[in-house]
Amino acid sequence: MKILYSILLLAWIAFGTYMLRNKICPPSTAKPSAGAVTAVAKGGCDVSLAFTDGDMKVKSTRNFSFGSSNHKFKYEIHKDLNTVLTQVAAYLDENPERALLVEGNYLEDEKNSDFENFDNLGLARSAFIKSKLIKDYNIGEDQIIQGSKMYTKNEDVCYDSKGIIRKGASVSFGTRN
């Protein structure tokens, strides 16, 4: 009888392990969305931000930079990104049916600096970017959609030795609601 109980116990443990690894907590198979962070941490980081919609293709060598656990820009918008954002604003003005999805990128261990207004730090960052695009580039509020993307420490992210997130946003275009 002890042998039967031992076999049943081992079978139960094996089944529980299978369920835990494959059904309850499966390994992540998510792939980054278009324009998402794919650069290596620290040195050799590609911080470019590409805006592509049909024939419209513009790319900045810079991205939005945020301090760790902060939803406000760490540095002013670089002149290269400023030029590209001006082109994107003109494109959206000429194509009122199009919208820009702005995803604020954040690391899972960053604390949300604006937890009272946003569920996560990525949404707080995308809201800050949205307000900047509306105020400084005259993009219509209804042409900007907010989103967020969380990264783990094990994923490739783009930050420097001071903890500044150098690739603070991902972008893509879609149809306006």
Sine and cosine of phi, psi and omega as CSV:
sin_phi,cos_phi,sin_psi,cos_psi,sin_omega,cos_omega
0.00,0.00,-0.58,0.82,0.02,-1.00
-0.89,0.45,-0.58,0.81,0.01,-1.00
-0.90,0.43,-0.69,0.73,0.02,-1.00
-0.88,0.48,-0.71,0.70,0.04,-1.00
-0.90,0.44,-0.63,0.78,0.02,-1.00
-0.90,0.43,-0.67,0.74,0.02,-1.00
-0.91,0.41,-0.70,0.72,0.03,-1.00
-0.89,0.45,-0.64,0.77,0.03,-1.00
-0.90,0.44,-0.71,0.71,0.04,-1.00
-0.89,0.45,-0.66,0.75,0.03,-1.00
-0.89,0.45,-0.66,0.75,0.03,-1.00
-0.89,0.45,-0.68,0.73,0.03,-1.00
-0.90,0.43,-0.70,0.71,0.02,-1.00
-0.89,0.46,-0.69,0.72,0.02,-1.00
-0.90,0.44,-0.69,0.72,0.03,-1.00
-0.88,0.47,-0.66,0.75,0.04,-1.00
-0.89,0.45,-0.69,0.72,0.03,-1.00
-0.86,0.50,-0.75,0.66,-0.03,-1.00
-0.88,0.47,-0.67,0.75,-0.01,-1.00
-0.90,0.44,-0.73,0.69,-0.06,-1.00
-0.97,0.25,-0.53,0.85,-0.13,-0.99
-0.95,-0.32,-0.43,0.90,-0.07,-1.00
-0.92,-0.40,-0.71,0.70,-0.07,-1.00
-0.99,0.14,-0.74,0.67,-0.02,-1.00
-0.78,-0.62,0.92,0.38,-0.05,-1.00
-0.93,0.37,0.42,-0.91,0.07,-1.00
-0.90,0.43,0.56,-0.83,-0.02,-1.00
-0.94,0.34,0.77,-0.64,0.09,-1.00
-0.89,-0.45,0.17,0.99,-0.03,-1.00
-0.91,0.41,0.68,-0.73,0.06,-1.00
-0.96,-0.29,0.55,-0.83,0.00,-1.00
-0.86,0.50,0.59,-0.81,0.07,-1.00
-0.95,0.30,0.19,-0.98,-0.02,-1.00
-0.82,0.57,0.77,-0.64,0.02,-1.00
0.99,0.14,0.10,0.99,-0.05,-1.00
-0.96,0.30,0.20,-0.98,-0.01,-1.00
-0.92,0.40,0.83,-0.55,0.05,-1.00
-0.70,-0.72,0.09,1.00,-0.04,-1.00
-0.99,0.15,0.35,-0.94,0.05,-1.00
-0.98,0.19,0.44,-0.90,-0.01,-1.00
-0.92,0.40,0.58,-0.82,0.06,-1.00
0.88,0.48,-0.83,-0.55,-0.13,-0.99
-0.84,0.54,0.54,-0.84,0.05,-1.00
0.95,0.32,0.46,0.89,-0.11,-0.99
-1.00,0.10,0.78,-0.62,0.08,-1.00
-1.00,-0.01,0.96,-0.27,-0.05,-1.00
-0.98,-0.21,0.29,0.96,-0.04,-1.00
-0.91,0.42,0.36,-0.93,0.02,-1.00
-0.71,-0.70,0.93,-0.38,-0.08,-1.00
-0.97,-0.23,0.70,-0.71,0.07,-1.00
-0.91,-0.42,0.91,-0.42,-0.05,-1.00
-0.74,-0.68,0.79,-0.62,0.05,-1.00
-0.46,-0.89,0.98,-0.18,-0.06,-1.00
0.89,0.45,-0.83,-0.55,0.00,-1.00
-0.99,0.16,-0.23,0.97,-0.01,-1.00
-0.99,0.13,0.90,-0.44,0.00,-1.00
-0.66,-0.75,0.92,-0.39,0.09,-1.00
-0.72,-0.70,0.52,-0.85,-0.05,-1.00
-0.63,-0.78,0.71,-0.70,0.08,-1.00
-0.98,-0.22,0.58,-0.81,0.07,-1.00
-0.98,0.21,-0.14,0.99,-0.02,-1.00
-0.86,-0.50,0.24,-0.97,0.03,-1.00
-0.70,-0.71,-0.03,-1.00,0.07,-1.00
-0.98,0.21,0.68,-0.73,-0.01,-1.00
-0.92,-0.39,0.71,-0.71,0.00,-1.00
-0.77,-0.63,0.58,-0.81,0.14,-0.99
-0.95,0.30,0.38,-0.92,0.00,-1.00
-0.85,0.52,0.74,-0.67,0.01,-1.00
0.85,0.52,0.50,0.87,-0.01,-1.00
-0.76,-0.65,0.62,-0.78,-0.01,-1.00
-0.98,-0.18,0.05,1.00,0.03,-1.00
-0.96,-0.27,0.49,-0.87,-0.04,-1.00
-0.84,0.55,0.66,-0.75,0.07,-1.00
-0.99,0.17,-0.61,0.80,0.01,-1.00
-0.79,-0.62,0.36,-0.93,0.10,-1.00
-0.89,0.45,0.36,-0.93,0.01,-1.00
-0.91,0.42,0.80,-0.60,0.00,-1.00
-0.89,0.45,0.51,-0.86,-0.06,-1.00
-0.87,0.49,-0.53,0.85,0.04,-1.00
-0.91,0.41,-0.71,0.70,0.04,-1.00
-0.92,0.39,-0.61,0.80,0.04,-1.00
-0.86,0.52,-0.71,0.71,0.01,-1.00
-0.88,0.48,-0.71,0.71,0.00,-1.00
-0.91,0.42,-0.67,0.75,0.01,-1.00
-0.90,0.44,-0.56,0.83,0.09,-1.00
-0.90,0.44,-0.65,0.76,0.05,-1.00
-0.92,0.40,-0.65,0.76,0.03,-1.00
-0.90,0.43,-0.66,0.75,0.04,-1.00
-0.87,0.49,-0.68,0.73,0.03,-1.00
-0.90,0.44,-0.65,0.76,0.02,-1.00
-0.89,0.46,-0.72,0.70,0.00,-1.00
-0.92,0.40,-0.56,0.83,0.05,-1.00
-0.91,0.42,-0.63,0.78,0.02,-1.00
-0.98,0.21,-0.31,0.95,-0.04,-1.00
-0.77,-0.63,0.96,0.27,-0.11,-0.99
-0.90,0.44,-0.27,0.96,0.03,-1.00
-0.99,0.14,-0.16,0.99,-0.02,-1.00
-1.00,-0.07,0.46,-0.89,0.03,-1.00
-0.71,-0.71,0.42,-0.91,0.00,-1.00
-0.95,-0.32,0.84,-0.54,0.10,-0.99
-1.00,-0.01,0.85,-0.53,0.04,-1.00
-0.92,-0.39,0.90,-0.44,0.04,-1.00
-0.97,-0.25,0.85,-0.52,0.09,-1.00
-0.98,0.18,0.83,-0.57,0.00,-1.00
-1.00,0.01,0.60,-0.80,0.04,-1.00
-0.43,-0.90,0.38,-0.92,0.04,-1.00
-1.00,-0.02,0.55,-0.83,-0.07,-1.00
-0.86,0.50,-0.45,0.89,-0.04,-1.00
-1.00,-0.07,0.06,1.00,0.08,-1.00
-0.98,0.22,0.62,-0.78,0.06,-1.00
-1.00,0.08,0.60,-0.80,0.00,-1.00
-0.97,0.24,0.92,-0.39,-0.04,-1.00
-0.97,0.24,-0.21,0.98,0.01,-1.00
-0.76,-0.66,0.78,0.63,-0.09,-1.00
-0.90,0.43,-0.36,0.93,-0.01,-1.00
-0.94,0.34,-0.47,0.88,-0.08,-1.00
-0.94,-0.34,-0.32,0.95,-0.10,-0.99
-0.70,-0.72,0.58,-0.81,-0.01,-1.00
-0.92,0.38,-0.51,0.86,0.00,-1.00
-0.53,-0.85,0.23,-0.97,-0.06,-1.00
-0.91,0.41,-0.55,0.84,0.03,-1.00
-0.88,0.48,-0.67,0.75,0.04,-1.00
-0.92,0.39,-0.62,0.79,0.05,-1.00
-0.89,0.45,-0.66,0.75,0.03,-1.00
-0.92,0.38,-0.68,0.73,0.00,-1.00
-0.92,0.40,-0.55,0.83,0.06,-1.00
-0.92,0.40,-0.63,0.78,0.03,-1.00
-0.91,0.42,-0.68,0.74,0.05,-1.00
-0.89,0.45,-0.70,0.72,0.00,-1.00
-0.85,0.53,-0.73,0.69,-0.01,-1.00
-0.88,0.47,-0.60,0.80,0.04,-1.00
-0.91,0.40,-0.68,0.74,0.00,-1.00
-0.91,0.42,-0.60,0.80,0.03,-1.00
-0.94,0.35,-0.74,0.67,-0.09,-1.00
-0.95,0.32,-0.75,0.66,-0.15,-0.99
-1.00,-0.06,-0.36,0.93,-0.07,-1.00
-0.86,-0.52,0.07,1.00,0.07,-1.00
0.82,0.57,0.58,0.81,0.10,-1.00
-0.99,0.12,0.69,-0.72,-0.01,-1.00
-0.89,0.46,0.66,-0.75,-0.04,-1.00
-0.83,0.56,-0.61,0.79,-0.02,-1.00
-0.98,0.19,0.01,1.00,0.06,-1.00
-0.98,-0.20,0.13,0.99,0.02,-1.00
-0.81,-0.58,0.83,-0.56,0.01,-1.00
-0.93,-0.36,0.73,-0.68,-0.03,-1.00
-1.00,-0.07,0.56,-0.83,0.08,-1.00
-0.42,-0.91,-0.03,-1.00,0.03,-1.00
-0.50,-0.87,0.38,-0.92,0.03,-1.00
-0.63,-0.78,0.85,-0.52,0.01,-1.00
-0.99,-0.13,0.64,-0.77,0.06,-1.00
-0.86,-0.52,0.54,-0.84,0.07,-1.00
-1.00,-0.03,0.25,-0.97,0.04,-1.00
-0.88,0.48,-0.43,0.90,-0.03,-1.00
-0.99,0.16,-0.26,0.96,0.02,-1.00
-1.00,0.07,0.38,-0.92,0.03,-1.00
-0.96,0.29,0.86,-0.50,0.05,-1.00
-0.78,-0.63,0.20,-0.98,-0.08,-1.00
-0.88,-0.47,0.98,-0.18,0.02,-1.00
-0.59,-0.81,0.34,-0.94,-0.01,-1.00
-0.97,-0.24,-0.04,-1.00,-0.08,-1.00
-0.91,0.42,-0.30,0.96,0.04,-1.00
-1.00,-0.02,0.03,1.00,0.00,-1.00
0.99,0.13,0.26,0.97,0.02,-1.00
-0.98,0.17,0.82,-0.57,0.07,-1.00
-0.97,0.25,0.91,-0.41,-0.06,-1.00
-1.00,0.01,-0.29,0.96,0.04,-1.00
-0.84,-0.54,0.97,0.23,-0.15,-0.99
-0.99,0.15,-0.12,0.99,-0.03,-1.00
-0.52,-0.86,0.41,-0.91,0.16,-0.99
-0.84,-0.54,0.52,-0.85,-0.05,-1.00
-0.71,-0.71,0.45,-0.89,0.15,-0.99
-0.37,-0.93,0.28,-0.96,0.00,-1.00
-0.95,-0.30,0.42,-0.91,0.06,-1.00
-0.41,-0.91,-0.14,-0.99,0.01,-1.00
-1.00,0.04,0.67,-0.75,0.00,-1.00
-0.94,0.35,0.63,-0.77,0.01,-1.00
-0.97,0.24,0.00,0.00,0.00,0.00
